[in-house]
Amino acid sequence: MNMNQFVQVKETLQSHSLRITKPRLAVASILIKNKALLTSEEIHTQIQGSKKLNCDQASVYRTLTTFEELGLVKRSIFQGEPARFMLSTSKKGGACGHEHEHFFKCNQCHTIEPLKECLISKQERQLESNGYRNLSHHLEITGLCPNCAKTKPSN
């Protein structure tokens, strides 16, 4: 577990005069440990599977909402799926300085991986030069991840 991220969560809660509760620490622990996009149900399941952590489903959802409002987590919506959450690595903006997300989602194992490069920054700059403002985007590329591609013949 990354102690710096854990300390950051605690400091952010304290700076907003919010209590550091067991449910908040449990959700933070799971998010820090996984470094992946998880649904609230997946977070709850992992908390229940832990002998050290305890938290009910409603507390998980409330905590995620609070963390999102504080900028500690990022909510991502994928077509046909419940919202997924991951710890925010920065306060705002991606590689090109705008609020956006880029992901690859495997159609077989459903693994979701963030893409590091901004694939649409050139188009955004063009829109901005034409007067568009407060741009954001969500790009979801789907297909088979390398592991699934090895086991499934291509058509």
C-alpha positions as CSV (number, residue, x, y, z in Angstrom):
1,M,0.0,0.0,0.0
2,N,1.3,3.5,-0.9
3,M,1.5,5.3,2.4
4,N,1.8,8.7,0.7
5,Q,-1.6,8.2,-0.9
6,F,-3.1,7.0,2.4
7,V,-1.7,10.1,4.2
8,Q,-3.0,12.3,1.3
9,V,-6.5,10.9,1.9
10,K,-6.3,11.5,5.6
11,E,-5.0,15.1,5.1
12,T,-7.7,15.9,2.6
13,L,-10.4,14.7,4.9
14,Q,-9.0,16.7,7.8
15,S,-8.6,19.8,5.7
16,H,-12.3,19.7,4.9
17,S,-13.2,19.1,8.6
18,L,-14.3,15.5,7.9
19,R,-13.8,12.7,10.3
20,I,-11.4,9.9,9.5
21,T,-13.8,6.9,9.9
22,K,-13.3,3.2,9.5
23,P,-15.4,3.0,6.4
24,R,-13.5,5.9,4.7
25,L,-10.2,4.2,5.6
26,A,-11.5,0.8,4.3
27,V,-12.5,2.3,1.0
28,A,-9.2,4.2,0.7
29,S,-7.2,1.0,1.5
30,I,-9.0,-1.0,-1.3
31,L,-8.5,1.8,-3.9
32,I,-4.9,2.2,-3.0
33,K,-4.2,-1.5,-3.0
34,N,-5.9,-2.2,-6.4
35,K,-4.8,0.8,-8.5
36,A,-7.7,-0.2,-10.9
37,L,-11.1,1.0,-11.8
38,L,-13.6,-0.7,-9.4
39,T,-17.3,-0.6,-8.9
40,S,-18.7,0.2,-5.5
41,E,-19.9,-3.5,-5.4
42,E,-16.3,-4.7,-6.1
43,I,-14.9,-2.4,-3.4
44,H,-17.5,-3.7,-0.9
45,T,-16.8,-7.4,-1.8
46,Q,-13.1,-6.8,-1.2
47,I,-13.7,-5.1,2.1
48,Q,-16.0,-8.0,3.2
49,G,-13.2,-10.5,2.1
50,S,-10.7,-8.8,4.3
51,K,-10.3,-9.8,8.0
52,K,-9.1,-6.3,8.9
53,L,-11.7,-4.1,7.2
54,N,-15.4,-3.7,7.7
55,C,-18.0,-1.5,6.0
56,D,-21.5,-1.9,4.6
57,Q,-22.5,-1.2,0.9
58,A,-24.2,2.1,1.7
59,S,-21.1,3.4,3.5
60,V,-19.0,2.4,0.5
61,Y,-21.2,4.4,-1.8
62,R,-21.4,7.4,0.5
63,T,-17.6,7.4,0.9
64,L,-17.1,7.2,-2.8
65,T,-19.4,10.2,-3.3
66,T,-17.5,12.2,-0.6
67,F,-14.1,11.2,-2.1
68,E,-15.3,12.3,-5.5
69,E,-16.4,15.6,-4.3
70,L,-13.0,16.1,-2.6
71,G,-11.2,15.1,-5.8
72,L,-9.7,12.0,-4.2
73,V,-11.4,9.6,-6.7
74,K,-12.4,9.8,-10.3
75,R,-15.7,8.3,-11.5
76,S,-15.7,6.7,-14.9
77,I,-18.8,5.5,-16.8
78,F,-18.5,2.7,-19.3
79,Q,-21.2,1.7,-21.8
80,G,-23.6,-0.8,-20.1
81,E,-21.7,-0.9,-16.8
82,P,-22.1,0.6,-13.3
83,A,-19.8,3.5,-12.4
84,R,-16.2,2.6,-11.7
85,F,-13.8,4.5,-9.4
86,M,-10.1,4.9,-9.0
87,L,-7.9,7.1,-6.9
88,S,-7.2,10.4,-8.7
89,T,-3.6,10.9,-9.5
90,S,-4.0,14.6,-10.1
91,K,-6.6,17.2,-9.3
92,K,-7.7,18.1,-12.8
93,G,-6.9,17.4,-16.3
94,G,-5.0,14.7,-18.2
95,A,-2.0,14.7,-20.5
96,C,-3.2,17.7,-22.5
97,G,-4.4,19.7,-19.5
98,H,-8.1,19.1,-20.0
99,E,-10.5,17.0,-18.0
100,H,-10.8,13.7,-19.9
101,E,-10.3,10.0,-19.9
102,H,-9.0,7.4,-22.3
103,F,-9.4,3.6,-21.7
104,F,-9.0,0.3,-23.3
105,K,-11.7,-2.3,-22.3
106,C,-11.3,-6.0,-23.1
107,N,-14.5,-7.5,-24.5
108,Q,-13.6,-10.9,-23.1
109,C,-12.1,-10.5,-19.6
110,H,-13.5,-7.0,-19.1
111,T,-10.2,-5.6,-17.9
112,I,-10.1,-1.8,-18.2
113,E,-6.8,-0.1,-18.6
114,P,-6.2,3.7,-18.7
115,L,-4.4,4.9,-21.8
116,K,-1.6,7.4,-21.1
117,E,-1.6,9.5,-24.2
118,C,-4.3,12.0,-25.2
119,L,-5.6,10.8,-28.5
120,I,-7.9,13.8,-29.1
121,S,-5.9,16.8,-28.0
122,K,-5.4,18.0,-31.6
123,Q,-9.1,18.0,-32.2
124,E,-9.7,19.8,-28.8
125,R,-7.2,22.5,-29.7
126,Q,-9.0,23.0,-33.0
127,L,-12.4,23.3,-31.3
128,E,-10.9,25.8,-28.8
129,S,-9.6,27.9,-31.6
130,N,-13.1,28.1,-32.9
131,G,-14.5,29.3,-29.6
132,Y,-15.5,26.1,-27.8
133,R,-14.7,26.1,-24.0
134,N,-14.7,23.7,-21.0
135,L,-14.1,20.7,-23.2
136,S,-13.9,17.2,-21.8
137,H,-14.2,13.7,-23.3
138,H,-14.3,10.0,-22.5
139,L,-12.8,7.7,-25.0
140,E,-13.4,3.9,-24.7
141,I,-11.5,1.7,-27.1
142,T,-12.7,-2.0,-27.0
143,G,-11.2,-5.2,-28.3
144,L,-9.2,-8.1,-26.9
145,C,-6.3,-7.6,-24.5
146,P,-3.0,-9.4,-25.3
147,N,-3.9,-12.3,-22.9
148,C,-7.3,-12.9,-24.4
149,A,-6.0,-12.4,-27.9
150,K,-3.6,-15.3,-27.4
151,T,-6.5,-17.7,-26.5
152,K,-9.0,-16.6,-29.0
153,P,-8.4,-17.0,-32.8
154,S,-8.9,-13.8,-34.8
155,N,-11.7,-13.7,-37.4
